[in-house]
Amino acid sequence: MTTTPTEQRPPPDDAPDDGTTEERLAPTGTFAALRYRNLRLIWIGQTGHAAALWMEQIARPWLVLELTNDNAAHLGGVVAIRVVPQLLFGVWAGVIADRFDRKTLLQTTKLATFILNVIFAIVLLSGLMEIWIIYAAAFIRGLFMSFDQPARQSLIADSVPPALVSNAVALMSSTQSTMRIVGVGLSGLLIQYIGLEGTFVTIAVVYFVSVVATQMLDVPPRKRAPDANRSMTTDLREGFQYAWAQPAIRGVLVLSVVFYGTAMMWMQVFAPLFAKTVMDIGAVGMSGLVMAGGAGSLIGSLQLARSTPQHPGWRIAMSVTVMGGLLMIFALTPSLPDPFGLAMPFVALFAVGLFHGGYIPLTHTILLTATPEHLRGRVISLVSLDRAVSTIGAATAGFL
């Protein structure tokens, strides 16, 4: 028997124990989901994870450019190699998340990622860093992330009542956006004043917050479902069949192919390349470009947390379309005469962030709410196949 939703989602900390249903106990407001202890711990863990991730999003491409004399092909290649494990193992990670205890799986990925960050910082401090090590570290981190996402997203849905899933997912997305501003800004300043070595040491320290918060989760161990003795291949096939049979899930996955194949490349490839070789604004300027997108994403995700929008499918499709147009504008704005050529790229990426901030939580909310508990890990893991499209996108962008 699987654990019941009531067992997985205790009432908020200040709710009276009077036998009322969790729907009546569910608080309201922009930060309603944070009234639940497990969700708060996941949120704190995600804050440390996101801060370290966004600091690395600035430090790693800058390190690649320094080691390779501004070679854009390597820049795209490092982005691409990180997604390969998600293509190879992502869907199997979803099967494992549905078969085994999700808290234990999440704890393992967090600790392994922390150890990887520490080793990477030590190698860099020792002066032994080479480009192949960056490729290897990116691949291994991608492997850990392929197991992290289905476990974490499933635990989010397990930690709050169904009515608050959208709010919880949007708050997690707002954390990503906030840390894109804080982490990216901090990373640019650290590179400027203490160098890349000190920056990667700081990344390892910050990520430790995620390890501690995950260890503190109080989630009842998941019991195996009655059919857990089936083969993993059978479980995987069941996940594919369910996702394809549901129009909402199928539509989200198809649209995500477009999104991850085109819209996500601006952060990993074009922002550092434009900042260094087109706009000549340095690491701090590159941080500013990514922070502008993060500020827009924060506003977009908080707006979604306030209320669940009507017609989410149309909003997702519109977001992808508008982001494409805005990225075209971003590509053209540096050629404008100053001061417009300097200011407008930041404005364009802020607008990109507004639509980006709503897209991710909307898609994850649809996937989680349209899927029964025992299939959530497998359905969420299918997003890894869409993200694998970014492998082609990153490599193509780099070579172009």
C-alpha positions as CSV (number, residue, x, y, z in Angstrom):
1,M,0.0,0.0,0.0
2,T,1.2,3.5,-0.7
3,T,1.2,6.1,2.0
4,T,-2.1,8.1,1.9
5,P,-2.1,11.8,1.0
6,T,-3.2,12.6,4.6
7,E,-0.2,10.9,6.0
8,Q,2.2,12.6,3.6
9,R,0.8,16.1,4.2
10,P,0.3,17.1,7.8
11,P,-1.6,20.2,8.6
12,P,0.2,23.5,8.8
13,D,2.2,24.2,12.0
14,D,-0.4,26.5,13.5
15,A,-3.6,24.6,12.5
16,P,-5.9,23.4,15.3
17,D,-6.1,19.6,15.7
18,D,-9.9,19.6,15.5
19,G,-10.5,16.9,12.8
20,T,-11.2,19.3,10.0
21,T,-10.2,18.3,6.5
22,E,-6.9,19.3,5.0
23,E,-8.8,21.3,2.3
24,R,-10.4,23.4,5.0
25,L,-7.1,23.7,6.9
26,A,-5.2,24.8,3.8
27,P,-4.1,28.4,4.3
28,T,-4.3,31.0,1.6
29,G,-2.1,33.7,0.3
30,T,1.1,34.1,-1.8
31,F,3.2,32.1,0.7
32,A,0.5,29.7,1.9
33,A,2.4,26.5,1.2
34,L,5.3,27.6,3.4
35,R,3.0,27.0,6.4
36,Y,3.9,23.3,6.0
37,R,7.1,22.3,7.7
38,N,8.3,19.8,5.1
39,L,7.6,22.2,2.3
40,R,9.6,24.9,4.2
41,L,12.6,22.5,4.5
42,I,12.4,21.6,0.8
43,W,12.2,25.4,0.0
44,I,15.3,26.1,2.2
45,G,17.2,23.2,0.6
46,Q,16.2,24.5,-2.8
47,T,17.4,28.0,-1.8
48,G,20.9,26.6,-1.1
49,H,20.8,24.5,-4.2
50,A,19.7,27.4,-6.5
51,A,22.2,29.8,-5.0
52,A,25.1,27.5,-5.7
53,L,23.7,26.6,-9.1
54,W,23.4,30.2,-10.3
55,M,26.7,31.1,-8.9
56,E,28.1,28.3,-11.0
57,Q,26.2,29.4,-14.1
58,I,28.4,32.5,-14.1
59,A,31.6,31.1,-12.8
60,R,31.8,27.9,-15.0
61,P,31.4,29.6,-18.4
62,W,33.8,32.3,-17.4
63,L,36.3,29.6,-16.4
64,V,35.7,27.8,-19.8
65,L,36.3,31.1,-21.7
66,E,39.6,31.7,-19.7
67,L,40.9,28.2,-20.3
68,T,40.0,28.1,-24.0
69,N,40.8,31.7,-25.1
70,D,37.1,32.6,-25.6
71,N,36.2,29.4,-27.5
72,A,32.4,29.4,-27.9
73,A,32.3,25.8,-29.1
74,H,33.6,24.6,-25.7
75,L,31.1,26.9,-24.0
76,G,28.2,25.2,-25.8
77,G,29.8,21.8,-25.4
78,V,30.0,22.0,-21.6
79,V,26.3,23.0,-21.5
80,A,25.5,20.1,-23.7
81,I,27.5,17.4,-21.8
82,R,25.6,18.3,-18.6
83,V,22.3,17.3,-20.2
84,V,23.5,14.0,-21.6
85,P,23.0,12.1,-18.3
86,Q,19.4,13.3,-18.2
87,L,18.9,11.9,-21.7
88,L,20.5,8.6,-20.7
89,F,19.2,8.1,-17.2
90,G,16.5,10.7,-16.5
91,V,13.5,8.4,-17.2
92,W,15.0,5.6,-15.2
93,A,15.5,8.0,-12.3
94,G,11.7,8.6,-12.4
95,V,11.2,4.8,-12.1
96,I,13.5,4.7,-9.1
97,A,11.7,7.7,-7.5
98,D,8.4,5.8,-7.7
99,R,9.9,2.6,-6.4
100,F,12.0,3.7,-3.5
101,D,12.0,6.2,-0.7
102,R,12.1,9.7,-2.2
103,K,13.7,11.4,0.8
104,T,16.6,8.9,0.8
105,L,17.1,9.4,-2.9
106,L,17.1,13.2,-2.5
107,Q,19.5,13.0,0.4
108,T,21.9,10.9,-1.6
109,T,21.9,13.3,-4.6
110,K,22.5,16.4,-2.4
111,L,25.4,14.8,-0.6
112,A,27.0,13.6,-3.8
113,T,26.7,17.0,-5.4
114,F,28.3,18.7,-2.4
115,I,31.2,16.3,-2.5
116,L,31.6,17.0,-6.3
117,N,31.7,20.7,-5.6
118,V,34.4,20.3,-2.9
119,I,36.6,18.2,-5.2
120,F,36.2,20.6,-8.1
121,A,37.2,23.6,-5.9
122,I,40.3,21.6,-4.6
123,V,41.4,20.8,-8.2
124,L,41.0,24.5,-9.2
125,L,42.9,25.7,-6.1
126,S,45.7,23.3,-6.9
127,G,46.2,24.8,-10.3
128,L,45.5,21.4,-12.1
129,M,42.3,22.5,-13.8
130,E,41.9,21.5,-17.5
131,I,39.0,21.7,-19.8
132,W,38.4,17.9,-19.8
133,I,37.9,18.1,-16.0
134,I,35.1,20.7,-16.5
135,Y,33.4,18.4,-19.0
136,A,33.7,15.5,-16.6
137,A,32.3,17.5,-13.7
138,A,29.5,18.8,-15.8
139,F,28.5,15.3,-16.8
140,I,28.7,13.9,-13.2
141,R,26.6,16.8,-11.9
142,G,24.1,16.3,-14.6
143,L,23.9,12.6,-13.6
144,F,23.1,13.7,-10.0
145,M,20.5,16.2,-11.2
146,S,18.7,13.6,-13.2
147,F,17.9,11.8,-10.0
148,D,17.3,15.0,-7.9
149,Q,14.4,16.4,-9.9
150,P,11.8,13.6,-9.9
151,A,12.4,12.9,-6.2
152,R,12.2,16.6,-5.2
153,Q,9.2,17.5,-7.4
154,S,7.3,14.4,-6.1
155,L,8.1,15.4,-2.5
156,I,6.7,18.9,-3.2
157,A,3.3,17.4,-4.2
158,D,3.5,15.0,-1.2
159,S,4.1,17.9,1.3
160,V,1.0,20.1,0.7
161,P,-2.7,19.6,0.0
162,P,-3.7,19.3,-3.7
163,A,-5.1,22.8,-3.7
164,L,-1.7,24.3,-2.8
165,V,0.4,22.4,-5.3
166,S,0.4,25.3,-7.8
167,N,1.3,27.7,-5.0
168,A,4.1,25.4,-3.8
169,V,5.6,24.9,-7.3
170,A,5.5,28.7,-8.0
171,L,7.2,29.4,-4.7
172,M,10.0,27.0,-5.6
173,S,10.3,28.7,-9.0
174,S,10.5,32.1,-7.3
175,T,13.4,30.8,-5.2
176,Q,15.2,29.9,-8.4
177,S,14.5,33.5,-9.7
178,T,15.6,35.1,-6.5
179,M,18.8,33.1,-6.4
180,R,19.4,34.0,-10.0
181,I,19.5,37.6,-8.8
182,V,21.5,37.1,-5.6
183,G,23.7,34.2,-6.7
184,V,24.5,35.6,-10.1
185,G,25.3,39.1,-8.6
186,L,27.4,37.6,-5.9
187,S,29.2,35.4,-8.3
188,G,30.2,38.3,-10.5
189,L,31.5,40.2,-7.6
190,L,33.4,37.2,-6.2
191,I,35.1,36.6,-9.6
192,Q,36.0,40.3,-9.7
193,Y,37.5,40.5,-6.2
194,I,38.6,37.0,-5.0
195,G,38.9,35.2,-8.3
196,L,37.4,32.0,-9.7
197,E,39.1,29.8,-7.1
198,G,37.5,31.6,-4.2
199,T,34.2,31.6,-6.1
200,F,34.1,27.9,-6.4
201,V,35.0,27.4,-2.8
202,T,32.0,29.6,-1.9
203,I,29.8,27.6,-4.1
204,A,30.6,24.4,-2.2
205,V,30.0,26.2,1.1
206,V,26.6,27.5,0.0
207,Y,25.5,24.1,-1.3
208,F,25.9,22.6,2.1
209,V,22.7,24.4,3.2
210,S,20.8,22.2,0.8
211,V,22.4,19.0,2.4
212,V,21.4,20.0,5.9
213,A,17.8,21.0,5.1
214,T,17.2,17.8,3.2
215,Q,18.5,15.7,6.2
216,M,15.9,17.5,8.4
217,L,12.9,16.4,6.3
218,D,10.3,14.4,8.3
219,V,8.7,12.4,5.5
220,P,7.2,9.0,6.4
221,P,9.0,6.2,4.5
222,R,7.2,5.3,1.3
223,K,6.0,1.7,1.1
224,R,6.3,-0.2,-2.1
225,A,3.2,-0.3,-4.2
226,P,1.5,-3.8,-4.6
227,D,3.0,-4.1,-8.1
228,A,6.5,-3.0,-7.1
229,N,8.0,-6.4,-8.0
230,R,7.4,-5.8,-11.7
231,S,10.4,-5.1,-13.9
232,M,11.7,-1.5,-14.2
233,T,11.1,-1.7,-17.9
234,T,7.4,-2.4,-17.3
235,D,7.2,0.5,-14.9
236,L,8.9,2.7,-17.4
237,R,6.5,1.7,-20.1
238,E,3.5,2.4,-17.9
239,G,4.8,5.9,-17.3
240,F,5.2,6.6,-21.0
241,Q,1.7,5.2,-21.8
242,Y,0.0,7.2,-19.1
243,A,1.7,10.5,-20.1
244,W,0.9,10.0,-23.8
245,A,-2.7,9.2,-23.1
246,Q,-3.3,12.4,-21.1
247,P,-3.7,15.4,-23.5
248,A,-2.6,17.9,-20.9
249,I,0.7,16.1,-20.1
250,R,1.3,15.3,-23.8
251,G,0.9,19.0,-24.7
252,V,3.2,20.2,-22.0
253,L,5.9,17.8,-23.1
254,V,5.7,18.7,-26.7
255,L,5.8,22.4,-26.0
256,S,8.8,21.9,-23.7
257,V,10.8,20.5,-26.6
258,V,10.5,23.9,-28.2
259,F,11.3,25.7,-25.0
260,Y,14.4,23.7,-24.0
261,G,15.7,23.5,-27.5
262,T,15.7,27.2,-28.1
263,A,14.8,29.6,-25.2
264,M,17.2,28.3,-22.6
265,M,20.4,28.9,-24.5
266,W,20.6,32.6,-23.7
267,M,21.8,32.1,-20.2
268,Q,24.5,29.4,-20.7
269,V,25.8,30.5,-24.1
270,F,24.7,33.9,-25.3
271,A,24.8,36.0,-22.1
272,P,28.5,35.2,-21.4
273,L,29.5,35.4,-25.0
274,F,27.7,38.8,-25.6
275,A,29.1,40.2,-22.4
276,K,32.7,39.3,-23.1
277,T,33.0,39.6,-26.9
278,V,30.1,41.9,-28.1
279,M,29.2,44.3,-25.3
280,D,32.6,44.2,-23.5
281,I,31.1,44.5,-20.0
282,G,33.0,41.8,-18.2
283,A,31.9,39.2,-15.6
284,V,30.0,41.8,-13.6
285,G,28.1,42.9,-16.7
286,M,27.3,39.3,-17.6
287,S,26.0,38.8,-14.1
288,G,23.8,41.9,-14.7
289,L,22.3,40.4,-17.8
290,V,21.4,37.1,-16.0
291,M,20.1,39.1,-13.0
292,A,17.8,41.1,-15.3
293,G,16.2,37.9,-16.5
294,G,16.0,36.7,-12.9
295,A,14.2,39.8,-11.7
296,G,11.6,39.3,-14.4
297,S,11.3,35.6,-13.5
298,L,10.8,36.4,-9.9
299,I,7.9,38.8,-10.6
300,G,6.4,36.2,-13.0
301,S,6.5,33.3,-10.6
302,L,5.2,35.4,-7.6
303,Q,2.3,36.5,-9.7
304,L,1.5,32.9,-10.4
305,A,1.8,32.0,-6.7
306,R,-1.0,34.6,-5.9
307,S,-3.6,32.7,-7.9
308,T,-3.9,29.8,-10.3
309,P,-4.5,31.3,-13.8
310,Q,-7.3,30.2,-16.0
311,H,-6.5,28.5,-19.3
312,P,-2.9,27.5,-18.3
313,G,-2.3,25.7,-21.7
314,W,-2.8,28.9,-23.7
315,R,-0.6,30.8,-21.3
316,I,2.2,28.3,-21.7
317,A,2.0,28.4,-25.5
318,M,2.0,32.3,-25.4
319,S,5.0,32.3,-23.1
320,V,7.1,30.2,-25.5
321,T,6.1,32.4,-28.5
322,V,6.7,35.7,-26.7
323,M,10.1,34.6,-25.3
324,G,11.2,33.7,-28.8
325,G,10.4,37.2,-30.1
326,L,12.0,38.9,-27.1
327,L,15.2,36.9,-27.6
328,M,15.3,38.0,-31.2
329,I,15.1,41.6,-29.9
330,F,17.9,40.9,-27.4
331,A,20.1,39.7,-30.2
332,L,19.6,43.0,-32.1
333,T,19.8,45.5,-29.3
334,P,23.6,45.6,-28.8
335,S,23.9,47.0,-32.3
336,L,21.9,50.1,-31.3
337,P,23.8,53.3,-30.6
338,D,24.7,54.0,-27.0
339,P,23.2,54.4,-24.5
340,F,20.4,52.2,-26.0
341,G,22.8,49.5,-27.1
342,L,24.0,49.2,-23.6
343,A,20.7,49.4,-21.7
344,M,18.2,47.6,-24.0
345,P,19.7,44.1,-23.7
346,F,19.0,44.3,-20.0
347,V,15.4,45.4,-20.6
348,A,14.9,42.7,-23.2
349,L,16.1,40.0,-20.8
350,F,14.0,41.3,-18.0
351,A,10.9,40.9,-20.3
352,V,12.1,37.4,-21.2
353,G,12.2,36.6,-17.5
354,L,8.6,37.7,-16.9
355,F,7.3,35.0,-19.2
356,H,10.0,32.4,-18.2
357,G,8.9,32.8,-14.5
358,G,5.4,31.7,-15.3
359,Y,6.3,28.9,-17.8
360,I,8.3,26.5,-15.5
361,P,5.9,26.4,-12.5
362,L,2.8,26.1,-14.8
363,T,4.2,23.1,-16.6
364,H,5.3,21.4,-13.4
365,T,1.9,22.1,-11.8
366,I,0.1,20.5,-14.7
367,L,2.3,17.4,-14.6
368,L,2.0,16.9,-10.9
369,T,-1.8,17.5,-10.6
370,A,-2.6,15.5,-13.7
371,T,-0.7,12.5,-12.4
372,P,-1.5,10.0,-9.6
373,E,0.9,9.8,-6.7
374,H,2.4,6.4,-7.7
375,L,3.3,7.7,-11.2
376,R,4.6,11.2,-10.4
377,G,8.3,10.4,-10.5
378,R,8.1,8.8,-13.9
379,V,6.0,11.5,-15.4
380,I,8.2,14.3,-14.0
381,S,11.3,12.5,-15.3
382,L,9.9,12.8,-18.9
383,V,10.9,16.5,-18.8
384,S,14.5,15.2,-18.8
385,L,13.9,14.1,-22.4
386,D,12.7,17.6,-23.4
387,R,15.8,19.1,-21.7
388,A,18.0,16.7,-23.6
389,V,16.9,18.7,-26.7
390,S,18.9,21.5,-25.2
391,T,22.0,19.4,-25.8
392,I,21.5,20.0,-29.5
393,G,20.5,23.6,-28.9
394,A,23.6,24.3,-26.8
395,A,26.0,22.7,-29.3
396,T,24.4,24.4,-32.3
397,A,24.4,27.8,-30.5
398,G,28.1,27.4,-29.6
399,F,29.2,26.4,-33.1
400,L,27.0,29.2,-34.7
